Amino acid sequence: MKREVIYNIKNLHCGGCAAKIENAVNSLSYVENASLNFMKKTLLIELKEIKENLLEELNKLADNLEPGTIIEEILTKKNTKVTYNVENLHCGGCASKVEDAIKELPHVLKATLNFMKKTLVVEFSGERDEFLKEIKILADKIEPGTTILEVEEDTTEEYVEPEKIVSSKQGRSYKEEIGVAVALFLFFLGTFGIENTGLKIAVLVLAYIVSGGNVVLKSFKNITRGNVFDENFLMTIATFGAFFIGEYSEAVAVMIFYQVGEYFQGRAVNNSRKSIEGLMDIRPDFANIKTGNEMKKVKPESVKVGAVIVVKPGEKIPLDGVVIKGNAALDTSALTGESLPLDVKAGDAVLSGSINRNGVIEIKVDKDFYHSTVNKILELVENASNKKADTEKFITKFAKYYTPAVVVVATMTAVIPPLFVGDFNTWLYRALIFLVISCPCALVVSIPLGFFSGIGAASKKGILIKGGNHLEALYKVGAVVFDKTGTITKGNFKVTEVFTSKMSEDELIYISAHGEAYSNHPIAKSIVESYGKEIQIEKVKNYKEIEGQGVSLALENKNILLGNYKLMETNNIKCPEVDKIGTIVYVAVENKFEGYLVISDELKTDSEKAISSIKKMGIKTYMLTGDNKSVAANIGEKVGIDKVYGGLLPDQKVNIFEEIQNEVDGNVIFVGDGINDAPVLARADVGMAMGGIGSDAAIEAADVVIMTDELTKIVDGIDVAKVTRKIVTQNIILVLVIKLAVMGLGVMGEATMWEAIFADVGVAILTIFNSIRILKK
């Protein structure tokens, strides 16, 4: 499994030397990837393997290339990760600028500004208070009025019903609406209701000040701070230009409808965010904790492991635990996508986030809130939008160059043609159309929203995708590689056949169950369960495990051997070598063969259907398992796997998986559940863990968690990825085609600023609504 390390670099003053050091580190055999950030003076390395004396070797290499360069380890205990709320940030492009500026700070390791959720997650070194002051100043410099607030932790235990209050944001929204309404009235009055030219211009200028005064003010503030190419500046220059050439009505109309468009765009984004967050409305507000005969309503975070909580009809289960009293039907659809209710009774385990539909149940808590299922899901979904897809990263880079490029074209349009054909005002008007169109917000907002919607849609189906990058990787899948036990099969071993030479089947099972009573192995447990009665452990004497073969013991003064064929051979016991599908346990009494048991695993009910659906999509299927080759081949044949590899150790799984990656055109998914699958899950292009019974190690290493353990969810996940990719591509094409078309029409004199404003905010609104279609599909 790859390991990341990060170092500080001192005394490095040359960008070219930095590139040499980066290339030299990348050439080291044990390095997967190295990235040297000359601006931040950091070196990030992905290691293929743990390397002793790594820092010493890196310093020698760096000093050899650039004498005096020092590489130092970053003390991780000094690094702090904080989440902030971001207010008054209304532009997706500006959000990208703020994020990039914070990333460039020398003491910042990672920074992600989520424009949709208005949150900023930063990992940095240094004092929290000083850092907050620094990024507040930086954000306000880039986008005046932007406020960054650290999320306050509520440490109170008792739950209090929230009061309904009107927020100041809502008040500000009303002011904006009133301002736009007044401006519209003045616009129509000046355009259609007044004949006097001087008075008409005065009313239109007043309408402009009412609607666009704040935009103009922001643009001048930004210019003084070195921020030129933002939407405020572009709208100011475009409308000032319109005034200059006498197009007073169009100048005011552009500013008014720009403000109206921004308002509706903001509403659309907020409503979209609420729709997606509504899909994951599983966070419990409170827990009814029981103490003696009394009950107290407290916050789930304050409940300790071992406490008893009461859940009434209609309430969400706040914490994971076991039902100790009562029975109920639970709605688990928000967790698993399963619409059918789950009936639970005393002794059954229940998951937080489920809704109690009927009955009162008492639950003994076995996980605190921070380790509960509901919090794990919320964290996965919360962090998912921070991991950007390649398309998102491309759009962010594209936006940096798009606006300046359009401004350059606009300048050339205004200056060059009049030198040859005259009529400066006509070409200036056409250039102003370019400026109105040049804001990239339609792309910067709608593309991340598309991936955000895709992740939300998948979570509703019980598929937790940890990032837009993993969702995008699911679009182009060339192969799916499966583990066997717990993935294709249920992992529930059962005795499926009993053969005896002379004694009865009941007697053979009695001997076998007592012989396996001391073992915790799943196969041993299945034999004990098949007996179905209480084991009289005191009858078992001289119990001894024989490594790699089985066990020996004395039962009722008789010597017993239980194990594989090799155990029989070693003790010179004649018996048939059975070739059956499953695990064979041979039984000998007093060195005489008496029979055998066949223990087999059960297929999951949807395994065959899932693999058939995957193959219909043109995707190859493989299976890697530690089970013996004959068992693996039989299971593979039953479900229709293309190629099966059996008898593998964990490191062999990784080697074969890498061979498959080299052979296949497209990304390769690995689906597993056990702790021994973690290395392959981490190596896969997309690692999928069976979440319901999956180990914590597998879930941690995976990119996608399937909550229900149903293999058909793989198909659902790929379908969501394809729909997301389709809609994101539609948005990109829609934005670029309309903007380029209006630019072309503008150059030819066939478009006005009305079309330009539609190509800016109108298209942004259309693409936002298009992104939300993912939730409906």
C-alpha positions in Angstrom: 0.0 0.0 0.0 1.4 3.4 -0.9 2.5 5.8 1.8 2.7 9.6 1.5 5.4 11.7 3.1 5.9 15.4 3.0 9.0 17.5 3.7 10.0 21.2 3.9 12.8 22.4 1.7 15.2 25.2 2.8 17.8 27.2 0.8 16.3 26.4 -2.6 16.3 29.7 -4.6 16.0 28.5 -8.2 12.9 27.1 -10.0 15.1 25.2 -12.4 17.0 23.5 -9.6 13.7 22.6 -8.0 12.7 20.8 -11.2 16.0 18.9 -11.3 15.5 17.7 -7.7 11.9 16.7 -8.4 13.0 14.7 -11.5 15.8 13.0 -9.5 13.5 12.0 -6.7 11.0 10.6 -9.2 13.7 8.4 -10.7 14.3 6.6 -7.4 13.1 3.0 -7.6 11.1 3.1 -4.4 9.2 6.4 -5.4 5.8 6.1 -7.0 5.5 9.9 -7.5 7.2 13.1 -6.3 6.0 16.7 -6.5 8.2 19.6 -5.4 6.2 22.9 -4.9 8.8 25.6 -5.4 6.4 28.3 -4.2 5.6 26.6 -0.9 9.0 25.0 -0.5 7.5 21.5 0.1 8.3 18.1 -1.3 5.4 15.5 -1.4 6.5 11.9 -2.1 4.3 8.7 -2.7 6.4 5.7 -1.7 6.0 2.3 -3.2 7.6 0.8 -0.1 8.9 1.9 3.3 12.5 3.1 2.9 15.0 3.3 5.8 17.2 6.4 6.0 15.0 8.0 3.4 15.6 11.6 4.6 19.3 11.1 4.7 19.3 9.9 1.1 17.1 12.7 -0.1 19.4 15.3 1.5 22.5 13.8 -0.2 20.7 13.8 -3.6 19.4 17.5 -3.2 22.8 18.8 -1.9 24.5 17.2 -4.8 22.2 18.9 -7.3 22.0 22.3 -5.5 24.6 22.7 -2.7 23.3 23.9 0.6 19.7 22.7 0.0 18.2 21.1 3.2 15.2 18.8 3.3 13.5 18.6 6.7 10.7 16.5 8.0 7.4 18.4 8.8 6.3 17.8 12.4 2.8 16.5 11.9 1.8 17.3 15.5 2.0 21.0 14.5 -0.4 20.6 11.6 -4.0 21.6 12.3 -7.0 20.8 10.2 -9.9 23.3 10.6 -13.3 23.7 8.9 -14.6 27.3 8.4 -17.9 28.7 7.2 -17.6 31.1 4.3 -20.2 33.9 4.0 -21.0 36.6 1.4 -19.2 34.7 -1.4 -21.5 34.8 -4.4 -19.2 33.8 -7.4 -17.9 30.4 -8.2 -14.9 31.9 -10.0 -14.1 34.1 -7.0 -14.3 31.0 -4.8 -11.6 29.3 -6.9 -9.4 32.4 -6.6 -9.7 32.4 -2.8 -8.9 28.7 -2.7 -5.9 29.1 -4.9 -4.6 32.1 -2.9 -4.9 30.1 0.4 -3.2 27.1 -1.1 -0.2 29.3 -2.0 0.4 30.3 1.6 3.7 28.7 2.7 2.3 27.1 5.9 -0.7 25.6 4.2 -0.6 21.9 3.3 -4.1 21.5 1.9 -7.0 23.8 1.3 -10.5 23.1 -0.2 -13.2 25.7 -0.6 -16.5 24.1 -1.4 -18.6 26.9 -3.0 -21.8 24.7 -2.9 -21.6 24.2 0.9 -19.9 27.5 1.6 -17.2 25.7 3.7 -13.4 25.9 3.7 -11.3 23.0 5.0 -7.6 23.9 5.6 -4.7 21.9 6.9 -1.9 24.2 8.1 0.9 24.7 10.6 0.9 27.6 13.1 -1.4 29.3 15.5 -5.1 29.0 14.7 -6.0 32.6 15.6 -3.3 34.2 13.6 -4.0 32.0 10.6 -7.7 32.9 10.7 -6.8 36.6 10.7 -4.5 36.0 7.7 -7.1 34.2 5.5 -9.8 36.7 6.4 -7.7 39.5 5.1 -6.7 37.4 2.0 -10.3 36.5 1.2 -11.6 40.1 1.6 -8.8 41.3 -0.7 -9.8 38.9 -3.4 -13.6 39.3 -2.9 -14.5 42.3 -0.7 -17.1 41.5 1.9 -16.2 37.8 2.1 -16.3 36.6 5.7 -14.6 33.5 7.0 -15.7 32.1 10.4 -14.4 29.1 12.3 -17.1 26.6 13.0 -17.8 26.7 16.8 -18.1 23.4 18.6 -21.1 23.0 20.9 -20.0 21.2 24.0 -23.4 21.2 25.8 -24.9 17.8 26.5 -28.6 18.5 27.0 -30.7 18.8 23.8 -32.7 22.0 23.4 -35.4 22.5 20.7 -34.0 25.0 18.1 -35.8 28.4 18.0 -37.2 29.6 14.7 -35.5 32.9 13.9 -35.2 35.1 10.8 -31.6 35.2 9.7 -29.8 38.4 8.7 -29.1 36.8 5.4 -32.8 36.7 4.6 -33.0 40.4 5.5 -30.2 41.2 3.1 -32.0 39.2 0.4 -35.1 41.3 0.9 -33.0 44.5 0.5 -31.6 43.2 -2.8 -35.0 42.3 -4.1 -36.4 45.8 -3.2 -33.4 47.4 -4.9 -33.9 45.5 -8.1 -37.6 46.2 -8.1 -36.9 50.0 -7.7 -34.3 49.9 -10.4 -36.7 48.0 -12.8 -39.4 50.7 -12.2 -36.9 53.5 -12.9 -35.7 51.6 -16.0 -39.2 51.3 -17.5 -40.0 54.9 -16.5 -36.9 56.3 -18.2 -37.1 54.1 -21.3 -40.8 54.3 -22.1 -42.4 57.0 -19.8 -40.2 60.1 -20.3 -39.8 62.1 -23.5 -37.3 64.7 -22.3 -33.8 63.4 -23.1 -32.0 65.0 -20.2 -34.5 63.8 -17.6 -34.6 60.3 -19.3 -30.8 60.1 -18.9 -31.0 61.2 -15.3 -33.6 58.6 -14.4 -31.6 55.8 -16.1 -28.4 56.8 -14.3 -30.3 56.7 -11.0 -31.6 53.2 -12.0 -28.1 52.2 -12.8 -26.8 53.4 -9.4 -29.6 51.6 -7.5 -29.0 48.3 -9.3 -25.3 48.4 -9.9 -23.7 50.8 -7.4 -22.4 47.9 -5.3 -20.9 46.2 -8.3 -19.1 49.3 -9.4 -17.8 49.9 -5.8 -16.5 46.3 -5.6 -14.8 46.5 -8.9 -12.8 49.7 -7.9 -11.9 48.1 -4.6 -10.6 45.0 -6.4 -8.5 47.1 -8.8 -6.7 48.7 -5.9 -6.0 45.3 -4.6 -4.6 43.9 -7.8 -7.8 41.9 -8.8 -8.8 43.0 -12.3 -10.4 40.1 -14.1 -13.5 39.5 -12.0 -17.1 39.7 -12.9 -17.6 43.0 -11.1 -14.9 44.7 -13.1 -16.1 43.2 -16.4 -19.7 44.3 -15.8 -18.6 47.8 -14.8 -16.4 48.2 -17.9 -19.1 46.8 -20.2 -21.9 49.1 -18.8 -19.6 52.2 -18.7 -18.7 51.5 -22.3 -22.4 51.3 -23.2 -23.0 54.7 -21.5 -20.0 56.1 -23.4 -21.5 55.2 -26.8 -25.0 56.5 -25.8 -26.7 53.1 -25.2 -28.1 54.2 -21.8 -31.1 51.8 -21.7 -28.9 48.8 -22.6 -26.3 49.7 -20.0 -29.0 49.8 -17.2 -30.8 46.7 -18.5 -27.6 44.7 -18.5 -26.8 45.7 -14.9 -30.3 45.0 -13.7 -30.7 41.7 -15.4 -27.2 40.7 -14.4 -28.3 41.3 -10.7 -31.5 39.4 -11.4 -29.6 36.5 -12.9 -27.1 36.5 -10.0 -30.0 36.4 -7.6 -31.8 33.5 -9.3 -28.4 31.7 -9.7 -27.8 32.0 -6.0 -31.3 30.7 -5.2 -30.9 27.8 -7.6 -27.5 26.8 -6.0 -29.0 27.0 -2.5 -32.0 25.0 -3.4 -29.8 22.4 -5.2 -27.7 22.1 -2.1 -30.7 21.7 0.1 -32.1 19.0 -2.2 -28.9 17.0 -2.1 -28.5 17.5 1.7 -32.1 16.4 2.1 -31.2 13.0 0.6 -28.8 12.5 3.5 -31.1 13.8 6.2 -30.1 11.0 8.6 -28.3 12.9 11.3 -30.2 12.3 14.6 -31.0 15.4 16.7 -31.2 13.8 20.1 -31.2 10.6 22.1 -33.5 9.6 24.9 -31.1 8.3 27.5 -32.6 6.1 30.3 -31.3 6.3 33.8 -33.3 4.1 36.2 -37.0 4.9 35.6 -36.2 8.4 34.3 -35.6 9.5 30.7 -33.6 12.6 29.6 -33.3 14.1 26.1 -29.6 14.7 25.3 -27.4 15.2 22.3 -26.1 11.9 20.7 -22.5 13.1 21.0 -22.8 13.0 24.8 -24.0 9.4 25.1 -21.4 6.8 26.3 -20.9 3.2 25.2 -23.0 0.9 27.5 -25.8 3.5 28.1 -29.4 2.5 27.4 -31.5 4.7 25.1 -35.2 4.6 24.2 -36.4 5.1 20.6 -40.1 5.9 20.1 -42.1 5.6 16.9 -41.1 8.2 14.3 -37.7 8.9 15.9 -34.3 8.2 14.3 -32.0 5.7 16.0 -29.2 8.0 17.2 -26.5 5.5 17.9 -25.5 1.9 17.0 -26.4 -0.8 19.5 -28.3 -3.9 20.3 -32.0 -4.1 21.1 -32.6 -5.2 24.7 -36.3 -4.7 24.9 -39.3 -4.3 22.5 -39.6 -4.8 18.8 -40.2 -2.5 15.8 -40.1 -2.1 12.1 -37.2 0.1 10.9 -36.9 2.2 7.8 -33.3 1.8 6.7 -33.8 3.3 3.2 -31.6 6.4 3.9 -28.7 4.1 4.8 -29.1 1.3 2.3 -31.6 2.3 -0.4 -33.7 -0.7 0.7 -37.4 0.3 0.7 -38.7 -2.7 2.7 -38.9 -2.2 6.5 -36.5 -4.3 8.7 -38.2 -6.0 11.7 -36.0 -6.1 14.8 -36.4 -7.6 18.2 -34.4 -8.1 21.4 -30.9 -9.4 20.6 -30.8 -7.7 17.1 -28.2 -5.2 16.2 -29.5 -1.8 14.9 -27.7 1.0 13.0 -27.9 4.7 13.7 -29.8 6.7 11.1 -32.6 4.1 10.8 -36.1 5.4 11.5 -38.4 3.6 14.0 -41.8 3.2 12.2 -43.6 1.5 15.1 -43.1 0.2 18.6 -40.9 1.4 21.4 -37.5 -0.2 21.7 -34.7 0.0 24.2 -31.1 -0.1 22.9 -27.8 -0.8 24.6 -25.3 1.5 22.9 -22.1 -0.3 21.6 -20.5 2.6 19.7 -20.1 6.3 20.6 -21.5 8.8 18.1 -18.2 9.5 16.4 -17.7 5.8 15.6 -21.4 5.2 14.7 -22.7 4.3 11.3 -24.5 7.5 10.8 -21.5 9.7 11.5 -19.3 7.5 9.3 -21.7 8.0 6.4 -22.1 11.7 7.0 -18.3 12.2 7.1 -17.8 10.2 3.9 -20.5 12.3 2.0 -19.3 15.5 3.6 -15.7 15.0 2.5 -16.6 13.6 -0.9 -17.1 17.0 -2.5 -13.6 18.0 -1.4 -12.0 15.4 -3.7 -12.3 16.9 -7.1 -12.7 15.1 -10.4 -10.2 15.7 -13.2 -12.9 17.5 -15.1 -13.4 19.9 -12.2 -9.7 20.5 -12.0 -9.6 21.2 -15.7 -12.5 23.6 -15.5 -10.8 25.5 -12.7 -7.6 25.8 -14.8 -9.6 26.7 -17.9 -11.4 29.5 -16.0 -8.1 31.1 -15.1 -7.2 31.5 -18.8 -10.6 31.9 -20.3 -11.5 35.3 -18.9 -8.2 37.1 -19.7 -8.3 35.5 -23.2 -11.8 36.9 -23.9 -10.8 40.3 -22.5 -7.8 40.4 -24.9 -10.1 39.4 -27.8 -12.6 42.2 -26.7 -9.8 44.7 -26.7 -8.6 43.7 -30.1 -12.2 43.9 -31.4 -12.5 47.4 -30.1 -9.2 48.7 -31.4 -8.1 46.9 -34.6 -11.2 47.0 -36.9 -11.8 50.7 -36.5 -8.3 51.3 -37.8 -9.4 49.9 -41.2 -13.2 50.4 -41.4 -13.8 53.3 -39.0 -17.0 53.5 -36.8 -15.3 53.2 -33.4 -18.7 53.1 -31.5 -20.0 50.1 -33.4 -16.9 48.0 -32.7 -16.7 49.1 -29.1 -20.3 48.0 -28.6 -19.4 44.6 -30.1 -16.4 44.4 -27.8 -18.6 45.1 -24.8 -20.6 42.0 -25.7 -17.4 39.9 -25.2 -16.9 41.4 -21.8 -20.4 40.5 -20.6 -19.9 36.9 -21.7 -16.4 36.5 -20.3 -17.3 35.4 -16.8 -16.8 31.6 -16.4 -19.3 31.1 -13.5 -21.6 28.9 -15.5 -18.8 26.3 -15.7 -17.2 26.9 -12.3 -20.6 26.4 -10.5 -22.4 23.8 -12.6 -19.6 21.2 -13.0 -18.9 20.7 -9.3 -22.7 20.8 -8.7 -23.0 17.9 -11.2 -20.5 15.7 -9.4 -22.1 16.8 -6.0 -25.5 15.7 -7.3 -24.1 12.4 -8.6 -22.6 11.6 -5.2 -25.9 12.5 -3.5 -27.9 10.3 -6.0 -25.5 7.3 -5.3 -25.8 7.8 -1.5 -29.6 7.5 -1.8 -29.0 4.1 -3.3 -26.8 3.0 -0.5 -23.5 3.6 -2.4 -21.1 6.0 -0.7 -18.6 7.4 -3.1 -15.7 9.2 -1.4 -15.1 11.9 -4.0 -15.8 13.3 -7.5 -12.6 11.8 -8.7 -13.8 8.3 -7.8 -17.2 8.9 -9.4 -15.6 10.0 -12.6 -13.3 6.9 -12.6 -16.5 4.8 -12.6 -17.4 6.2 -15.9 -14.8 4.3 -17.9 -14.4 0.8 -16.4 -12.6 -1.9 -18.3 -12.8 -4.7 -15.6 -14.2 -5.6 -12.2 -12.1 -7.9 -10.0 -13.9 -9.7 -7.2 -12.9 -11.3 -3.9 -14.9 -14.4 -3.2 -15.8 -15.0 0.4 -18.1 -12.3 1.7 -18.3 -10.7 -1.7 -19.6 -13.1 -4.3 -20.6 -15.6 -1.5 -22.3 -14.8 1.8 -19.4 -15.8 4.0 -21.8 -18.1 5.9 -20.3 -21.6 5.9 -22.6 -24.6 6.3 -22.2 -28.4 6.4 -23.7 -29.4 3.1 -22.8 -33.1 3.0 -22.1 -35.9 5.6 -20.5 -39.2 4.6 -20.0 -42.1 7.0 -18.6 -45.6 6.6 -20.4 -47.3 9.4 -21.6 -45.0 12.2 -24.7 -42.8 11.9 -24.5 -39.2 10.6 -25.7 -37.9 14.0 -22.8 -39.7 15.7 -20.2 -38.3 13.2 -21.5 -34.8 13.6 -21.4 -35.2 17.4 -17.7 -36.2 17.3 -16.9 -33.5 14.8 -18.7 -30.7 16.8 -16.9 -31.6 20.1 -13.6 -31.8 18.2 -14.0 -28.3 16.8 -15.5 -26.7 20.0 -12.2 -24.9 20.9 -11.8 -23.3 17.5 -13.0 -19.9 16.3 -12.5 -20.6 12.6 -15.6 -20.1 10.5 -15.5 -23.7 9.3 -15.3 -25.0 12.9 -18.2 -22.8 13.9 -20.3 -24.1 11.1 -19.7 -27.7 12.3 -20.6 -26.8 15.9 -23.8 -25.0 14.6 -24.8 -28.1 12.6 -24.8 -30.1 15.8 -27.5 -27.8 17.2 -27.1 -28.9 20.8 -25.0 -27.8 23.8 -21.4 -28.9 23.6 -20.3 -30.9 26.7 -16.8 -29.4 26.7 -15.7 -31.4 29.8 -15.7 -34.5 27.7 -12.9 -33.2 25.4 -9.5 -34.2 26.7 -5.9 -33.8 25.3 -6.9 -31.3 22.7 -4.1 -30.4 20.3 -3.9 -28.3 17.1 -1.7 -29.7 14.4 -0.5 -26.8 12.2 -1.8 -27.0 8.6 -3.5 -30.3 9.1 -6.2 -30.3 11.8 -6.7 -31.3 15.5 -6.3 -34.4 17.7 -8.2 -35.0 20.9 -9.7 -37.7 23.2 -13.4 -38.0 23.5 -15.0 -40.6 25.8 -11.7 -42.4 26.0 -11.4 -42.6 22.2 -8.6 -40.9 20.2 -10.1 -38.6 17.5 -8.4 -37.0 14.5 -10.2 -34.2 12.5 -8.6 -32.4 9.6 -7.6 -32.5 5.9 -6.3 -35.4 3.8 -2.7 -34.7 4.8 -3.6 -35.4 8.4 -4.9 -38.8 7.4 -1.8 -39.5 5.3 0.6 -38.5 8.2 -1.1 -40.9 10.5 -1.2 -43.8 7.9 -5.0 -43.9 7.9 -6.5 -45.3 4.7 -9.3 -43.1 3.3 -10.5 -41.9 -0.1 -9.2 -38.6 -1.4 -12.5 -36.8 -1.9 -12.8 -34.3 -4.8 -15.9 -32.3 -3.8 -16.6 -28.5 -4.1 -16.0 -27.1 -0.6 -13.8 -27.8 2.4 -13.4 -31.5 3.3 -13.0 -32.4 7.0 -12.0 -36.0 7.5 -12.8 -37.9 10.7 -10.9 -40.8 12.2 -11.6 -42.7 15.4 -8.9 -44.8 16.9 -6.8 -44.4 13.7 -9.6 -45.7 11.6 -11.4 -43.6 8.9 -15.1 -43.1 9.8 -16.3 -40.4 7.3 -16.1 -36.8 6.2 -18.0 -33.6 6.2 -18.3 -31.1 3.3 -18.5 -27.5 4.3 -19.5 -25.0 1.6 -20.2 -21.3 1.4 -23.5 -19.9 -0.1 -23.7 -17.7 -3.1 -25.3 -14.3 -2.6 -28.7 -14.1 -4.2 -27.8 -11.3 -6.7 -24.3 -12.5 -7.6 -25.2 -14.1 -10.9 -27.5 -11.2 -11.9 -24.9 -8.6 -11.0 -22.0 -10.2 -13.0 -24.3 -10.8 -16.0 -25.3 -7.1 -16.0 -21.6 -6.1 -15.7 -20.6 -8.3 -18.6 -23.5 -6.9 -20.7 -21.9 -3.5 -20.3 -18.8 -4.8 -22.0 -16.8 -5.0 -18.8 -14.5 -8.0 -18.1 -14.8 -9.9 -14.8 -12.1 -11.6 -12.7 -12.0 -13.3 -9.3 -9.0 -13.4 -6.9 -9.3 -15.6 -3.8 -7.3 -17.4 -1.2 -9.6 -20.4 -1.4 -8.4 -23.6 -3.2 -8.5 -23.6 -7.0 -11.3 -26.1 -7.4 -13.7 -24.3 -5.1 -12.8 -21.0 -6.8 -13.3 -22.4 -10.3 -16.7 -23.9 -9.3 -18.0 -20.6 -7.9 -16.6 -18.7 -10.9 -18.4 -21.0 -13.3 -21.7 -20.7 -11.4 -21.8 -16.9 -11.6 -20.1 -16.5 -15.0 -16.8 -14.9 -14.0 -14.5 -14.6 -17.1 -11.2 -15.6 -15.3 -10.6 -17.1 -11.8 -7.4 -17.1 -9.7 -7.4 -19.3 -6.6 -5.1 -20.2 -3.7 -3.6 -16.7 -3.5 -1.9 -14.9 -0.6 -2.6 -11.2 -0.1 0.7 -10.1 -1.8 -0.1 -12.5 -4.7 -3.5 -10.8 -5.1 -1.8 -7.4 -5.5 0.7 -8.8 -8.1 -2.1 -10.4 -10.2 -4.3 -7.4 -9.9 -1.5 -5.2 -11.3 -1.1 -7.6 -14.2 -4.9 -7.2 -14.9 -4.5 -3.4 -14.8 -1.8 -3.6 -17.4 -3.9 -5.8 -19.7 -7.2 -4.0 -19.5 -8.2 -0.8 -21.4 -9.9 1.4 -18.8 -10.1 1.6 -15.1 -10.2 -1.6 -12.9 -12.5 -1.9 -9.9 -11.7 -4.2 -7.1 -14.6 -5.4 -4.9 -13.8 -7.0 -1.5 -14.7 -7.1 2.2 -11.9 -8.6 4.3 -8.9 -7.0 6.0 -6.6 -9.0 3.7 -8.3 -7.1 0.8 -7.1 -3.7 2.0 -3.8 -3.7 -0.1 -5.6 -4.5 -3.3 -8.4 -2.0 -2.5 -5.8 0.8 -2.1 -4.0 -0.3 -5.4 -7.2 -0.3 -7.5 -8.4 2.5 -9.7 -11.6 2.2 -7.8 -11.7 0.1 -4.6 -15.2 -1.0 -3.5 -15.8 -2.3 0.0 -18.8 -4.3 1.1 -19.9 -1.9 3.9 -22.5 -4.0 5.8 -20.1 -6.7 6.9 -16.9 -5.1 5.6 -14.0 -4.7 8.0 -13.0 -1.1 9.1 -9.6 -1.6 7.3 -11.3 -2.4 4.0 -13.8 0.5 4.3 -11.0 2.9 5.1 -8.9 1.8 2.1 -11.9 1.7 -0.3 -13.0 4.6 -2.6 -16.6 3.4 -2.7 -18.6 1.7 0.1 -21.6 -0.5 -0.7 -23.8 -0.4 2.4 -26.0 -3.4 1.6 -23.4 -5.8 0.3 -25.5 -6.2 -2.9 -23.3 -6.7 -6.0 -26.0 -5.2 -8.2 -25.1 -1.9 -6.5 -21.9 -1.9 -8.6 -24.1 -1.6 -11.7 -26.1 1.2 -10.1 -22.8 3.0 -9.2 -21.6 2.8 -12.8 -25.0 4.0 -14.1 -24.9 7.0 -11.8 -21.3 7.8 -13.0 -22.4 7.6 -16.7 -25.4 9.8 -16.1 -23.2 12.3 -14.2 -20.6 12.3 -17.0 -23.3 12.8 -19.6 -24.9 15.8 -17.8 -21.5 17.4 -17.0 -20.5 17.0 -20.7 -23.8 18.6 -21.7 -23.2 21.5 -19.4 -19.7 22.1 -20.8 -20.9 21.9 -24.4 -24.0 24.1 -23.7 -21.9 26.9 -22.0 -19.2 26.9 -24.6 -21.4 26.7 -27.7 -23.8 29.4 -26.5 -21.0 31.8 -25.4 -19.0 31.2 -28.6 -22.2 31.6 -30.7 -23.1 34.9 -29.1 -19.5 36.1 -29.4 -19.6 35.3 -33.1 -22.9 37.0 -33.6 -21.6 39.9 -31.7 -18.6 40.4 -34.0 -20.9 40.3 -37.0 -23.2 42.8 -35.4 -26.1 40.4 -35.0 -26.2 40.2 -31.2 -26.9 42.7 -28.5 -26.1 42.9 -24.8 -29.4 41.3 -24.1 -28.2 38.1 -25.7 -24.8 38.5 -24.0 -26.4 38.7 -20.5 -28.3 35.5 -21.3 -25.1 33.8 -22.4 -23.7 34.7 -19.0 -26.2 34.4 -16.1 -29.0 32.8 -18.2 -26.8 29.8 -19.2 -25.5 29.5 -15.7 -29.0 29.0 -14.4 -29.8 26.5 -17.1 -26.7 24.4 -16.4 -27.5 24.5 -12.6 -31.0 23.1 -13.2 -29.5 20.5 -15.7 -27.1 19.3 -13.0 -30.0 18.7 -10.6 -31.5 16.3 -13.1 -29.0 13.7 -11.9 -31.1 13.4 -8.7 -34.3 12.8 -10.7 -32.7 10.2 -12.9 
